[in-house]
């Protein structure tokens, strides 16, 4: 079943949870914890190894995190030191006012895909450049708006 912790828990060894953990305040893991669903206010991990991890609220990784299965987060994910992907990374297609890849301090500037085989660059919520697939290679369109 589920384990409910109102104040917090520290795991220093190896723990296996079949169904899930409901966290009222925080959980700190210095060992390995697997098979976990985390719901609650804050889950803080210094290390963790997961087969599948489902997060409903805030999740902070202090050192490293390994997920060998799916990582599903229903809210936002904040990465303090960057993101490394060893496989494809998928982003929303977006549009010129809300690009699929944007910037924290300039959310209406970035990259989006307006159609299949098309990459668009937007700045100030206005399409500036389109690169698309053409018969003899790429087609570059620079927009004047």
Rosetta blueprint (number, residue, H / E / L):
1 X L
2 X E
3 X E
4 X E
5 X E
6 X L
7 X L
8 X L
9 X E
10 X E
11 X E
12 X L
13 X L
14 X E
15 X E
16 X E
17 X L
18 X L
19 X L
20 X E
21 X E
22 X E
23 X E
24 X L
25 X L
26 X L
27 X E
28 X E
29 X E
30 X L
31 X L
32 X E
33 X E
34 X E
35 X L
36 X E
37 X E
38 X E
39 X E
40 X E
41 X L
42 X E
43 X E
44 X E
45 X E
46 X L
47 X L
48 X L
49 X E
50 X E
51 X L
52 X L
53 X E
54 X E
55 X E
56 X L
57 X L
58 X E
59 X E
60 X E
61 X E
62 X L
63 X L
64 X L
65 X L
66 X E
67 X E
68 X L
69 X L
70 X L
71 X E
72 X E
73 X E
74 X L
75 X L
76 X L
77 X L
78 X L
79 X L
80 X L
81 X L
82 X L
83 X L
84 X L
85 X L
86 X L
87 X L
88 X L
89 X L
90 X L
91 X L
92 X L
93 X L
94 X E
95 X L
96 X L
97 X L
98 X L
99 X E
100 X L
101 X E
102 X E
103 X E
104 X L
105 X L
106 X E
107 X E
108 X E
109 X E
110 X E
111 X E
112 X E
113 X L
114 X L
115 X L
116 X L
117 X L
118 X E
119 X E
120 X E
121 X E
122 X E
123 X E
124 X L
125 X L
126 X E
127 X E
128 X E
129 X E
130 X E
131 X E
132 X E
133 X E
134 X E
135 X L
136 X L
137 X E
138 X E
139 X E
140 X E
141 X E
142 X E
143 X L
144 X L
145 X L
